[in-house]
Amino acid sequence: MRIVLVFALAFLSVAAAPRKTPKPKPPPLDQLFASLAKAQSPEDAKPIEEQIAGIFMQSGSPSVDLLMARGEAALAGSDGDTAKKLFDSITAIAPDFAEAWHQKALLQSDSGDDEAAMISLTRAVTLNPRQFAAMGELGEMLEEYGNKDGALKMYKRALALDPQLEGAAKRLRALEKDVEGQGI
């Protein structure tokens, strides 16, 4: 009995001892965005952008992730009808999953339904305010339809997240001159 008591007291003293808790690491997405901000070229940024896109593709639901994978496969196989049905289903069952709206917008844009694509891109950006690719795509569409001020805002938001976003800096400079005028 004494041995049990000694072990119990020893266990309690170890359990009650202060523990050093490791300093929590920032979430991987925050680390990736910090690396992306430091990228010196589009080539340096590309693998980081791809890692971020991979994280954005994770819905947290195995069923939705499976449907997303099938939708991506349908797109890669040029089966737009199947992809459309899958992305429509995903946005219906997981309306807060930003990447489903982003992928749906790409499909809508490819099929010439720009109005629906802009609505879906807006939804994607609203649900995920760090979705720089969708911001750049929305900026391009807004610019194409003459909303230069809206396009400028989207490009600025996208470049704040990804300074190396393909083509966005060039478009931004051109729009700044057009929208904001040239300095004296």
C-alpha positions as CSV (number, residue, x, y, z in Angstrom):
1,M,0.0,0.0,0.0
2,R,2.9,2.3,0.8
3,I,4.4,1.7,-2.5
4,V,1.2,2.7,-4.3
5,L,1.0,5.8,-2.2
6,V,4.6,6.7,-3.0
7,F,4.0,6.2,-6.7
8,A,0.8,8.2,-6.5
9,L,2.6,11.1,-4.8
10,A,5.5,10.9,-7.2
11,F,3.0,11.0,-10.2
12,L,1.2,14.0,-8.7
13,S,4.4,16.0,-8.1
14,V,5.5,15.3,-11.7
15,A,2.0,16.2,-13.1
16,A,1.9,19.4,-11.0
17,A,5.4,20.6,-12.0
18,P,5.4,23.6,-14.3
19,R,5.9,22.6,-17.9
20,K,7.6,24.6,-20.6
21,T,5.1,25.0,-23.4
22,P,6.6,25.5,-26.7
23,K,5.9,28.8,-28.4
24,P,3.1,28.1,-30.9
25,K,4.2,28.4,-34.6
26,P,2.2,30.6,-36.8
27,P,-0.3,28.7,-39.0
28,P,1.3,27.3,-42.2
29,L,-0.8,29.6,-44.3
30,D,0.5,32.7,-42.5
31,Q,4.1,31.4,-43.0
32,L,3.4,30.9,-46.7
33,F,2.0,34.4,-47.1
34,A,5.0,35.8,-45.3
35,S,7.3,33.9,-47.8
36,L,5.1,35.1,-50.7
37,A,5.5,38.7,-49.6
38,K,9.3,38.2,-49.7
39,A,9.5,36.5,-53.1
40,Q,11.8,38.3,-55.5
41,S,10.4,37.1,-58.8
42,P,7.4,35.3,-60.3
43,E,9.5,32.1,-60.5
44,D,10.2,32.3,-56.7
45,A,6.6,33.0,-56.0
46,K,5.1,30.2,-58.1
47,P,5.8,27.2,-55.8
48,I,4.5,29.3,-52.8
49,E,1.4,30.2,-54.7
50,E,0.8,26.6,-55.5
51,Q,1.1,25.6,-51.9
52,I,-1.4,28.2,-50.9
53,A,-3.7,27.1,-53.6
54,G,-3.4,23.6,-52.3
55,I,-4.5,24.7,-48.8
56,F,-7.4,26.7,-50.3
57,M,-8.6,23.5,-52.0
58,Q,-9.0,21.8,-48.6
59,S,-12.6,22.3,-47.5
60,G,-12.4,20.3,-44.3
61,S,-15.0,17.8,-45.5
62,P,-13.8,14.6,-47.1
63,S,-17.0,14.4,-49.3
64,V,-16.5,18.0,-50.6
65,D,-12.8,17.4,-51.2
66,L,-13.7,14.3,-53.2
67,L,-16.2,16.2,-55.3
68,M,-13.6,19.0,-55.8
69,A,-11.0,16.5,-57.0
70,R,-13.6,15.0,-59.4
71,G,-14.5,18.5,-60.7
72,E,-10.8,19.3,-61.2
73,A,-10.3,16.0,-63.1
74,A,-13.4,16.8,-65.2
75,L,-11.9,20.2,-66.1
76,A,-8.5,18.7,-66.9
77,G,-10.3,16.1,-69.1
78,S,-12.3,18.9,-70.9
79,D,-15.6,17.6,-69.6
80,G,-17.2,20.9,-68.8
81,D,-20.7,19.5,-68.4
82,T,-19.6,17.1,-65.6
83,A,-17.4,19.8,-64.0
84,K,-20.3,22.3,-64.0
85,K,-22.6,19.7,-62.3
86,L,-20.0,19.0,-59.7
87,F,-19.2,22.6,-58.9
88,D,-22.9,23.5,-58.8
89,S,-23.4,20.6,-56.3
90,I,-20.5,21.7,-54.2
91,T,-21.6,25.3,-54.0
92,A,-25.1,24.1,-53.0
93,I,-23.9,21.7,-50.3
94,A,-21.0,23.9,-49.1
95,P,-21.9,27.5,-49.9
96,D,-19.2,28.9,-47.6
97,F,-16.4,27.1,-49.4
98,A,-14.6,29.8,-51.3
99,E,-12.6,27.7,-53.6
100,A,-15.6,26.0,-55.0
101,W,-16.9,29.4,-56.0
102,H,-13.5,30.2,-57.5
103,Q,-13.4,27.1,-59.6
104,K,-17.1,27.6,-60.6
105,A,-16.2,31.1,-61.8
106,L,-13.3,29.8,-64.0
107,L,-15.7,27.4,-65.6
108,Q,-18.3,30.0,-66.1
109,S,-15.8,32.4,-67.6
110,D,-14.5,29.7,-70.0
111,S,-18.1,29.1,-71.2
112,G,-18.7,32.8,-71.8
113,D,-21.0,33.5,-68.9
114,D,-19.0,36.5,-67.6
115,E,-21.8,37.9,-65.5
116,A,-22.1,34.6,-63.5
117,A,-18.3,34.4,-63.3
118,M,-18.1,37.9,-61.8
119,I,-20.7,37.0,-59.2
120,S,-18.9,33.7,-58.3
121,L,-15.5,35.5,-58.1
122,T,-17.0,38.1,-55.9
123,R,-18.4,35.4,-53.6
124,A,-15.0,33.6,-53.5
125,V,-13.2,36.8,-52.6
126,T,-15.8,37.7,-49.9
127,L,-15.6,34.2,-48.4
128,N,-11.8,34.1,-48.6
129,P,-10.3,37.6,-48.4
130,R,-6.8,36.2,-49.1
131,Q,-7.8,34.6,-52.4
132,F,-5.4,36.7,-54.5
133,A,-5.9,34.7,-57.7
134,A,-9.6,35.3,-57.7
135,M,-9.0,39.0,-57.0
136,G,-6.7,39.2,-60.0
137,E,-9.2,37.4,-62.2
138,L,-12.0,39.6,-61.0
139,G,-9.8,42.7,-61.6
140,E,-9.3,41.5,-65.2
141,M,-13.0,41.1,-65.8
142,L,-13.9,44.4,-64.2
143,E,-11.3,46.1,-66.4
144,E,-12.6,44.4,-69.5
145,Y,-16.1,45.6,-68.8
146,G,-15.0,49.2,-68.1
147,N,-15.1,49.3,-64.3
148,K,-11.5,50.6,-64.1
149,D,-11.9,51.8,-60.5
150,G,-13.1,48.4,-59.3
151,A,-10.4,46.7,-61.3
152,L,-7.8,49.0,-59.7
153,K,-9.0,48.1,-56.2
154,M,-8.9,44.4,-57.0
155,Y,-5.4,44.5,-58.4
156,K,-4.2,46.5,-55.3
157,R,-5.8,43.9,-53.0
158,A,-4.3,41.0,-54.9
159,L,-0.8,42.5,-55.1
160,A,-0.9,43.3,-51.3
161,L,-1.1,39.6,-50.8
162,D,1.0,38.4,-53.7
163,P,3.4,41.1,-55.0
164,Q,4.5,38.8,-57.8
165,L,1.0,37.9,-59.1
166,E,1.4,37.3,-62.9
167,G,0.5,40.4,-64.9
168,A,-1.2,42.3,-62.1
169,A,1.5,44.8,-61.4
170,K,1.6,45.8,-65.1
171,R,-2.1,46.2,-65.3
172,L,-2.1,48.1,-62.0
173,R,0.4,50.7,-63.3
174,A,-1.6,51.2,-66.5
175,L,-4.9,51.6,-64.6
176,E,-3.3,54.0,-62.0
177,K,-2.4,56.4,-64.8
178,D,-5.8,56.1,-66.4
179,V,-7.9,56.3,-63.1
180,E,-5.8,58.4,-60.9
181,G,-4.1,60.5,-63.5
182,Q,-0.4,61.2,-64.0
183,G,1.4,63.2,-61.3
184,I,2.9,66.6,-62.1
